[in-house]
Amino acid sequence: MTPAQNGTTIHVALGQQVIAEMFPYPAQPKSSDPAVLQPGISPMVIACRPPGTACVEPPMSFTAHEPGTAQITAHRDMCGEARRCVPPTDWTDFRVTIVVG
């Protein structure tokens, strides 16, 4: 799952992993219900490659732990060095609904 999927709904099977990747720093994705969509372990490395480009969070994994619905959300205020996000070009709030069943 990437920021391009903002506003969508994804159906996953019990036990399936959802990987959130390519999220710009500091917009770390979070689960709205860890009982349904359990966060996994994410490496603690922020990638800025090549130097001078936008930094992205490391991939974050979530496991479909029990049947139900949860959202993966993220928020950011800054969209570049000293530049605030300006919708509709930049997203500030990210939400994908995950249905586990």
N, C-alpha and C positions, 0 to 999 in steps of 0.2 A: 504494500500500500504506500502511495506517495501523496504529496500535497495536491496533485492533480485530481485526486479522488474526493476532494472536499465536497461534502453534502450528499454523498452517496450512501447506499445501504449494501452491505456485503453479508451473504449467508455462508456460514462455515459449519463444519461437522464438529461434534464433540471431540476434543483432543487435538484438533488442528491448530497450527501456529499461524499467527498473523504477524508479519514483519512490517514495521513502519520504518521507511528509509527516505533519505534525501530531504529531511526536515532542516531548515536553516536554523543555526544557533541563534537564540536560546529557546526555540520553540519545542521543548521536549514533550512528545506525546504521552498522554496519561489515560488510564482506563477509568470510566465513570463507576464501574462496578467490578472490583477485583475478584469477587466470588464467581462471576460469570466469565470475565475476561481477565485472567491473571497475568500481571506483568512478569516478564522473565528477567534474566540478568543481561544487562547491556554493557559492552565495553566502555570504559571511561576515557575515550579518545575522541576529541573533536577534530574533524578533518578539514584542513584549509589547503587544498591542493589544486592547482599550483599556487604558490604564494601570491597574495594579492587578490585572490578570488574569494567568493563567499564561503564562509565556514558552514559545515553541516554537522548535525548531531550524529553520533554513531547509530547504526540500526538498532531499533528497540523491538524486542519480541513480546508477544502476548499469546497466551494459550487459552483456547476455549475450554474452560474448566467445568462448567455446568450449563445446562440449557437455560436460555433466557436472552435478554437484549442488553447490550451495553454500548457506550459510545467511546471512541478514542478521540480525545480532544487535545488541542494544542493552541497556544496563544503567543503572539509576538507583537512587540511594539516597534522594533527597529528593523528596517529592511535594507540596511547597508550601513556603512560607516557614517555615523552621525546623521542618518536619514530615517525619519519616521515613516511607517507604512502608510500608504495612501490608497484606500479602496477606490475603484474596483480593480485597479491594476495589481495591487499587492493584497494578499490576504493577511488579516490580523487574527481571525478566529477560524479554527479548523475543527470540523466535526464529521466523523464517519460513524454510522450506526452499524454495529456488528450483531447479527442474529445468530445465536448458537442453537443448533437443533439437530 
